[in-house]
Amino acid sequence: MDRAILVRHGESETNVYGIISSDEDRYPLTENGIVQVQRTAAQLAELDFDGIVSSPILRAYQSAKIIASATGLPVIKDERARESEFGPYNNSRITEIPYGTREELEMETWDSHVRRMRSLLEDYDGSYIVVSHAYPIKSILCDYLGLGEFDCFSVEIKNASMSAVLVKERMVLTIGSLILSESVRSKFRK
C-alpha cells in the first residue's frame, strides 16, 4: 500500500460486556456501533481508495460492509487484520484476566502483531481502508513511530476511529480520529 486509513470496528457486544474474543462468528455490532461506522463511512466515501481490507472477525467484517455500502468498494477478508489471539483467556471478561505480560498469559505477542500488520500493509498496491481491531492498529502505528508496546500503553484506538498512515514512508498522519482533518483528507484524494 501507498496509503491506508486503519479503521477500528464499531462498538460491538464485546465492548458492551467487557469481553475479549477472537471468535470469528460471535459478538456483532450494537445499534450504536452501526451508527458509529456509518459516520465514519460517510467521511471515507468522500475520498479515493482502491478497496477495503477487513479482519474476518464478525464485528470488523460488519463494519467493512457498512463502509463498502457507502463507498462502493470491494471488501477483501485478510487474516492478518484479525483480532489478537487471547490464548486461554479468549471469551473472558477483561476484569477476570490476571496481571502479566502477553507472553506470560500465553496471548499473541506485540511483535507478532507488528509483523502481520507490516506484512498486510506491504502486500497491497494502492490506497486502502483497513478494518481491524484496537491492538493490531495500535501495534503498527507505534511501530511506525519507533515506539514499543509499553511506550504505547495508553494510546487509545476508539471504536470506529480512523488512523491514517503513509506506508512507504512509515509516517503516521493521525491516530484514532473520529473526524479527519483537511490536511489528512488531502492525502487521500487523487
BAFI-3210 file (N, C-alpha, C; in Angstrom, 3 decimals, decimal comma, padded with zeros to 6 digits):
// residues 190
n [1|2|3|4|5|6|7|8|9|10|11|12|13|14|15|16|17|18|19|20|21|22|23|24|25|26|27|28|29|30|31|32|33|34|35|36|37|38|39|40|41|42|43|44|45|46|47|48|49|50|51|52|53|54|55|56|57|58|59|60|61|62|63|64|65|66|67|68|69|70|71|72|73|74|75|76|77|78|79|80|81|82|83|84|85|86|87|88|89|90|91|92|93|94|95|96|97|98|99|100|101|102|103|104|105|106|107|108|109|110|111|112|113|114|115|116|117|118|119|120|121|122|123|124|125|126|127|128|129|130|131|132|133|134|135|136|137|138|139|140|141|142|143|144|145|146|147|148|149|150|151|152|153|154|155|156|157|158|159|160|161|162|163|164|165|166|167|168|169|170|171|172|173|174|175|176|177|178|179|180|181|182|183|184|185|186|187|188|189|190]
n.u [000,843|000,338|-000,863|-002,937|-005,976|-006,627|-009,183|-010,922|-013,254|-016,789|-018,621|-019,162|-020,755|-018,738|-017,434|-019,455|-020,009|-017,536|-015,688|-013,039|-012,393|-011,540|-013,108|-014,641|-017,356|-019,022|-020,439|-021,655|-021,914|-023,284|-026,370|-025,569|-022,905|-023,252|-024,241|-022,013|-020,095|-021,355|-021,123|-018,351|-017,985|-019,291|-017,492|-015,274|-016,282|-016,001|-013,443|-010,604|-010,047|-008,655|-009,741|-011,133|-009,771|-010,357|-010,542|-011,523|-013,184|-016,408|-017,461|-015,694|-015,876|-018,588|-018,481|-016,790|-018,440|-020,472|-019,007|-018,276|-020,754|-021,230|-019,091|-018,857|-016,832|-014,942|-014,692|-012,070|-011,331|-008,841|-006,682|-004,567|-005,396|-006,886|-008,297|-006,447|-004,880|-006,027|-005,360|-005,654|-007,464|-009,420|-012,661|-013,088|-013,977|-012,634|-011,986|-011,411|-008,927|-005,680|-002,901|-000,091|002,416|001,799|003,091|003,476|000,833|000,172|-000,780|-001,108|001,864|003,237|005,199|004,397|001,963|002,914|004,513|002,591|000,837|002,553|003,218|000,686|000,114|002,175|001,717|-000,280|-001,089|-001,525|-004,147|-005,826|-008,593|-008,374|-009,911|-009,907|-008,827|-008,384|-005,800|-004,075|-004,064|-002,980|-000,445|000,907|000,896|002,424|004,798|005,566|006,094|008,324|008,107|007,696|005,737|005,197|005,691|003,530|001,318|-000,901|-002,095|-005,040|-007,348|-010,212|-013,598|-014,698|-012,897|-010,415|-007,202|-004,586|-002,053|001,035|002,343|004,799|006,568|006,411|004,931|002,920|-000,133|-002,437|-003,948|-006,402|-008,671|-011,884|-012,915|-011,666|-009,035|-008,591|-006,005|-005,209|-007,199|-006,575|-004,422|-005,568|-006,853|-007,122]
n.v [-001,188|002,260|004,256|004,272|004,050|003,128|001,554|001,102|-001,363|-000,737|-000,148|-003,142|-006,139|-007,241|-005,004|-003,802|-005,762|-006,092|-008,046|-010,056|-011,342|-013,516|-014,977|-015,880|-015,697|-014,475|-012,006|-009,447|-006,131|-003,441|-001,508|001,136|000,881|000,406|002,888|004,485|003,500|004,151|006,940|007,211|005,939|007,725|009,854|008,583|007,943|010,179|010,213|008,815|005,457|002,181|-000,147|-002,194|-003,745|-006,280|-007,568|-010,935|-011,303|-011,090|-008,506|-006,654|-007,291|-006,744|-003,987|-003,279|-003,959|-002,049|000,255|-000,371|-000,255|002,485|003,470|001,996|000,223|-002,867|-005,570|-007,251|-010,073|-010,538|-012,450|-011,369|-008,964|-009,563|-009,932|-009,928|-012,917|-014,526|-016,684|-018,778|-017,043|-016,256|-015,098|-014,232|-012,100|-008,860|-008,034|-010,404|-011,250|-012,060|-010,096|-009,595|-010,109|-010,273|-012,513|-014,051|-014,614|-016,223|-015,140|-013,655|-012,109|-008,749|-008,302|-010,179|-009,072|-006,682|-007,713|-009,089|-007,017|-005,233|-006,865|-007,149|-004,449|-003,998|-005,731|-005,007|-002,988|000,458|002,497|001,991|001,134|-000,221|-002,431|-003,223|-004,127|-002,801|-003,412|-004,562|-002,328|-000,323|-001,446|-001,289|001,454|002,435|001,114|002,392|004,855|004,335|003,267|001,025|-001,692|-001,108|001,575|002,577|002,096|003,633|004,601|005,129|003,534|004,271|003,009|002,733|004,631|006,450|005,972|007,320|006,484|006,848|004,459|003,625|005,559|005,113|006,753|008,312|009,902|010,563|009,571|007,478|009,112|010,631|012,399|013,364|015,558|018,329|018,381|015,686|014,474|015,504|013,959|011,674|011,997|011,853]
n.w [000,000|-000,610|000,833|003,747|005,565|008,703|010,250|013,210|014,181|014,764|017,869|019,622|020,891|022,457|023,480|024,995|026,935|028,086|027,230|025,918|022,748|020,112|018,520|015,496|014,600|016,508|018,747|017,508|015,959|017,876|017,969|018,356|017,518|014,788|013,938|014,597|012,748|010,352|010,383|010,170|007,705|005,981|005,867|004,712|002,240|000,723|-000,171|-002,032|-002,710|-003,305|-002,395|000,273|003,044|005,301|008,633|009,330|011,484|012,915|013,946|012,813|010,086|009,612|009,990|007,864|005,696|005,959|005,418|002,807|001,568|001,606|000,125|-002,213|-002,639|-003,041|-000,641|000,912|002,730|005,138|006,967|008,392|009,430|011,584|014,934|018,047|019,260|022,064|023,594|026,457|027,582|025,877|025,182|027,762|030,505|030,742|033,295|034,552|033,856|034,788|036,085|034,019|031,469|027,916|026,903|029,233|029,770|027,708|025,338|022,035|020,920|021,047|019,043|017,133|016,297|015,132|013,019|011,392|010,704|009,367|007,186|005,980|005,205|003,422|001,314|-000,519|-003,375|-003,791|-002,413|000,575|002,736|005,873|007,911|011,195|014,471|017,819|019,077|017,005|015,252|016,901|017,306|014,793|014,312|016,476|015,938|013,536|014,642|016,056|018,573|021,329|022,777|025,572|025,635|024,375|025,858|026,835|024,535|022,828|020,779|019,534|019,102|015,760|014,921|012,974|011,711|010,025|007,671|005,861|004,050|002,703|003,568|006,201|007,909|010,295|010,122|011,518|014,617|015,765|015,085|015,023|013,314|010,243|009,511|007,232|006,203|006,401|004,862|002,347|001,535|000,642|-001,706|-005,232]
ca.u [000,000|000,985|-001,548|-004,013|-006,698|-006,912|-010,439|-011,332|-014,673|-017,697|-018,923|-019,761|-021,131|-017,539|-017,188|-020,527|-019,908|-016,181|-015,149|-012,079|-012,706|-011,096|-014,041|-014,971|-018,780|-019,757|-020,350|-021,879|-022,011|-024,501|-027,027|-024,662|-021,757|-023,660|-024,295|-020,628|-019,437|-021,992|-020,493|-017,003|-018,137|-019,659|-016,253|-014,423|-016,914|-015,571|-012,030|-010,300|-009,383|-008,722|-010,507|-011,225|-009,236|-011,018|-010,452|-012,675|-013,984|-017,736|-017,648|-014,906|-016,424|-019,829|-018,059|-016,284|-019,582|-021,135|-018,140|-018,393|-022,047|-021,110|-018,022|-018,925|-015,576|-014,973|-014,078|-011,226|-011,008|-007,422|-006,415|-003,564|-006,082|-007,757|-008,129|-005,391|-005,160|-006,038|-004,978|-006,621|-008,384|-010,409|-014,042|-013,095|-014,187|-011,363|-011,739|-011,012|-007,597|-004,668|-001,820|001,048|002,698|001,094|003,809|003,160|-000,572|000,055|-001,518|-000,280|002,824|003,321|005,985|003,569|001,031|003,667|004,899|001,464|000,299|003,521|003,042|-000,576|000,224|003,173|001,319|-001,263|-000,677|-002,540|-004,675|-006,849|-009,181|-008,128|-010,795|-009,265|-009,116|-007,563|-004,406|-003,299|-003,887|-002,027|000,903|001,581|001,109|003,552|005,984|005,949|006,598|009,537|007,774|007,376|004,465|004,986|005,697|002,228|000,283|-002,108|-002,665|-006,392|-007,936|-011,649|-014,466|-014,986|-011,933|-009,588|-005,784|-004,067|-000,614|001,700|003,004|006,194|007,353|006,163|004,561|001,593|-000,752|-003,387|-004,183|-007,701|-009,520|-013,288|-013,115|-010,401|-008,715|-008,411|-004,640|-005,213|-008,083|-005,886|-003,511|-006,357|-007,537|-006,263]
ca.v [000,000|003,568|004,975|003,485|004,505|001,980|001,813|000,099|-001,704|-000,022|-000,792|-004,477|-006,754|-007,423|-003,741|-003,587|-006,746|-006,138|-009,371|-010,145|-012,530|-013,609|-015,862|-015,263|-015,502|-014,057|-010,621|-008,488|-004,703|-002,966|-000,429|002,279|000,582|000,598|004,350|004,966|003,145|004,940|008,282|007,042|005,601|008,943|010,606|007,817|007,942|011,396|010,062|007,835|004,239|001,064|-001,238|-002,346|-004,996|-006,449|-008,727|-011,817|-011,341|-010,556|-007,076|-005,899|-007,516|-005,955|-002,590|-003,158|-003,999|-000,739|001,180|-000,746|000,265|003,933|003,819|001,200|-000,519|-004,281|-005,944|-008,438|-010,550|-010,880|-012,951|-010,558|-007,839|-010,132|-009,617|-010,627|-014,239|-014,345|-017,913|-019,338|-016,006|-015,926|-015,021|-013,878|-010,693|-008,177|-007,985|-011,732|-011,575|-011,694|-009,219|-010,281|-009,744|-011,099|-013,788|-014,806|-015,017|-017,062|-014,416|-013,232|-011,086|-007,458|-008,473|-010,899|-008,078|-005,778|-008,447|-009,371|-005,761|-004,769|-007,727|-006,780|-003,138|-004,035|-006,674|-004,453|-001,781|001,496|003,167|001,107|001,211|-001,488|-002,515|-004,160|-004,086|-001,816|-003,768|-004,595|-000,963|000,341|-002,010|-000,775|002,898|002,627|000,666|003,488|005,954|003,886|003,008|-000,350|-001,989|-000,420|003,014|002,922|001,502|004,448|005,020|004,572|003,460|004,205|002,348|003,437|005,714|006,337|006,297|007,395|006,291|006,731|003,179|003,573|006,462|004,728|008,004|008,375|011,213|010,784|008,385|007,341|010,286|010,424|013,327|013,566|016,950|018,607|018,006|014,238|014,191|015,874|012,875|010,549|012,411|011,670]
ca.w [000,000|-000,526|001,908|004,346|006,746|009,552|010,951|014,196|014,081|015,656|019,142|019,495|022,164|023,287|024,170|025,971|028,017|028,627|026,899|024,817|021,959|018,726|017,814|014,213|014,309|017,700|019,199|016,421|016,268|018,535|017,205|018,458|016,677|013,386|013,726|014,609|011,482|009,290|010,418|009,620|006,279|005,243|005,624|003,805|000,909|000,019|-000,510|-003,083|-002,277|-004,238|-001,813|001,723|003,572|006,590|009,515|009,139|012,713|012,613|014,209|011,837|008,747|009,540|009,814|006,494|004,768|006,050|004,681|001,396|001,107|001,416|-000,816|-003,432|-002,780|-002,675|000,638|000,910|004,078|005,276|008,320|009,087|010,081|012,622|016,353|018,790|019,806|023,508|024,270|027,406|028,070|024,853|025,668|029,188|030,859|030,955|034,744|035,021|033,357|035,786|035,668|033,426|030,087|026,934|026,840|030,446|029,700|026,514|024,299|020,907|021,323|020,359|017,816|016,172|015,742|014,261|011,805|010,492|010,165|008,354|006,027|005,339|004,562|002,342|000,266|-001,448|-004,093|-003,855|-001,222|001,126|004,065|006,557|009,072|012,102|015,902|018,524|019,326|015,761|014,754|017,796|017,128|013,593|014,496|017,387|015,212|012,644|015,472|016,725|019,970|021,655|023,434|026,847|025,346|023,795|026,692|026,992|023,250|022,709|019,443|019,829|018,125|014,505|014,687|011,784|011,861|008,655|007,528|004,574|004,303|002,245|004,412|007,601|008,554|010,887|009,910|012,606|015,444|016,422|014,847|014,655|012,197|009,540|009,193|005,805|005,803|006,206|003,720|001,100|001,158|000,136|-002,935|-006,420]
c.u [000,880|000,451|-002,639|-004,687|-007,125|-008,122|-010,673|-012,822|-015,503|-017,934|-019,626|-020,154|-019,909|-017,265|-018,206|-020,365|-018,509|-015,496|-014,067|-012,364|-012,132|-011,966|-014,552|-016,450|-019,619|-019,616|-020,467|-021,833|-023,309|-025,161|-026,133|-023,449|-022,047|-023,680|-022,883|-019,948|-020,066|-021,401|-019,089|-017,079|-018,478|-018,420|-015,368|-014,969|-016,498|-014,128|-011,829|-009,493|-009,530|-009,537|-010,500|-010,672|-009,789|-010,574|-011,673|-013,598|-015,280|-017,851|-016,871|-015,491|-017,756|-019,495|-017,580|-017,419|-020,360|-020,321|-018,220|-019,691|-021,958|-020,119|-018,122|-017,670|-015,751|-014,273|-013,313|-010,995|-009,540|-007,147|-005,454|-004,180|-006,903|-007,401|-006,949|-005,845|-005,001|-005,736|-006,051|-007,648|-009,399|-011,817|-014,132|-013,452|-012,821|-010,990|-011,275|-009,578|-006,555|-003,619|-000,691|001,265|001,910|001,758|003,460|001,734|-000,868|-000,866|-000,561|000,609|002,695|004,041|005,210|002,568|001,742|004,010|003,719|000,863|001,254|003,318|001,780|-000,421|001,186|002,746|000,328|-000,691|-001,820|-002,906|-005,864|-007,388|-008,949|-008,977|-010,271|-009,724|-008,094|-006,088|-003,574|-003,050|-002,854|-000,603|001,609|001,818|002,335|004,856|006,473|006,534|007,873|009,333|007,411|006,062|004,235|005,019|004,316|001,062|-000,999|-002,670|-004,016|-006,877|-009,427|-012,412|-014,763|-014,057|-011,061|-008,167|-005,179|-002,556|-000,196|002,633|004,473|007,108|007,293|005,846|003,117|001,054|-001,744|-003,627|-005,571|-008,639|-010,947|-013,683|-011,753|-010,212|-008,541|-007,012|-004,525|-006,033|-007,382|-004,941|-004,243|-007,268|-006,581|-005,943]
c.v [001,239|004,318|004,076|004,282|003,244|002,324|000,702|-000,132|-000,840|-000,795|-002,123|-004,981|-007,004|-006,167|-003,509|-004,501|-006,853|-007,468|-009,222|-011,434|-012,416|-014,600|-015,152|-014,900|-015,105|-012,545|-009,595|-007,039|-004,430|-001,936|000,812|002,090|000,782|002,087|004,935|004,717|003,912|006,341|008,238|006,796|006,830|009,789|009,904|007,823|009,153|011,305|008,947|006,659|003,184|-000,104|-001,184|-003,714|-005,131|-007,695|-009,611|-011,883|-010,555|-009,047|-006,199|-006,061|-006,781|-004,477|-002,358|-003,136|-002,678|000,299|000,893|-000,218|001,755|004,304|003,101|000,360|-001,996|-004,515|-007,245|-008,827|-010,964|-011,237|-012,063|-009,355|-008,288|-009,645|-010,394|-012,037|-014,137|-015,611|-018,393|-018,314|-015,564|-016,070|-014,793|-012,411|-010,087|-008,181|-009,323|-012,099|-011,139|-010,748|-010,059|-009,799|-010,660|-012,487|-014,655|-015,348|-015,898|-016,455|-014,070|-012,064|-009,806|-007,634|-009,221|-009,951|-007,170|-006,475|-008,644|-008,095|-005,147|-005,544|-007,356|-005,473|-003,148|-004,906|-006,139|-003,216|-000,790|002,041|002,362|001,582|-000,168|-001,491|-003,621|-003,899|-003,197|-002,205|-003,907|-003,196|-000,232|-000,153|-001,422|000,725|003,153|002,167|001,778|004,663|005,575|003,594|001,542|-000,461|-001,156|001,091|003,486|002,446|002,319|004,986|004,331|004,647|003,226|003,462|003,285|004,615|005,395|006,782|006,227|007,269|006,366|005,533|003,192|004,446|006,078|005,969|007,943|009,787|011,565|009,464|008,465|008,520|009,873|011,331|013,559|015,040|017,110|018,199|016,495|013,884|014,461|014,780|011,695|010,965|012,237|012,993]
c.w [000,000|000,690|002,464|005,450|007,486|010,402|011,958|014,011|015,038|016,945|018,905|020,874|023,047|024,100|025,283|027,175|028,618|028,422|025,828|024,069|020,556|017,949|016,573|014,068|015,512|017,890|018,059|016,906|017,016|017,618|017,201|017,558|015,203|013,055|013,688|013,260|010,311|009,225|009,809|008,116|005,446|004,944|004,598|002,381|000,077|-000,471|-001,528|-002,534|-003,360|-003,697|-000,303|002,083|004,977|007,333|009,228|010,361|012,479|012,797|013,225|010,438|008,571|009,302|008,383|005,477|004,798|005,271|003,188|000,802|000,786|000,320|-002,159|-003,673|-002,429|-001,333|000,460|002,364|004,105|006,737|009,096|009,796|011,283|014,021|016,931|019,140|021,320|024,297|025,237|027,912|027,016|025,445|027,183|029,351|031,156|032,436|035,316|034,635|034,384|035,207|035,096|032,011|029,162|026,841|028,047|030,415|028,482|025,455|023,165|021,321|020,500|019,025|016,744|015,508|014,740|012,953|010,860|009,918|009,134|007,062|005,256|004,559|003,381|001,165|-000,761|-002,119|-004,095|-002,492|-000,696|002,469|004,674|007,822|009,982|013,537|016,595|018,608|018,043|015,189|015,596|017,536|015,917|013,707|015,369|016,744|014,281|013,423|016,227|018,200|020,171|022,410|024,692|026,692|024,902|024,636|026,719|025,676|023,088|021,264|019,663|018,744|016,962|014,253|013,483|012,106|010,465|008,641|006,062|004,731|003,913|003,097|005,882|008,432|009,048|010,715|011,005|013,332|016,058|016,264|014,510|013,499|011,553|009,208|007,689|005,357|005,591|004,977|002,388|000,627|000,527|-001,011|-004,104|-007,038]
res [m|d|r|a|i|l|v|r|h|g|e|s|e|t|n|v|y|g|i|i|s|s|d|e|d|r|y|p|l|t|e|n|g|i|v|q|v|q|r|t|a|a|q|l|a|e|l|d|f|d|g|i|v|s|s|p|i|l|r|a|y|q|s|a|k|i|i|a|s|a|t|g|l|p|v|i|k|d|e|r|a|r|e|s|e|f|g|p|y|n|n|s|r|i|t|e|i|p|y|g|t|r|e|e|l|e|m|e|t|w|d|s|h|v|r|r|m|r|s|l|l|e|d|y|d|g|s|y|i|v|v|s|h|a|y|p|i|k|s|i|l|c|d|y|l|g|l|g|e|f|d|c|f|s|v|e|i|k|n|a|s|m|s|a|v|l|v|k|e|r|m|v|l|t|i|g|s|l|i|l|s|e|s|v|r|s|k|f|r|k]
***
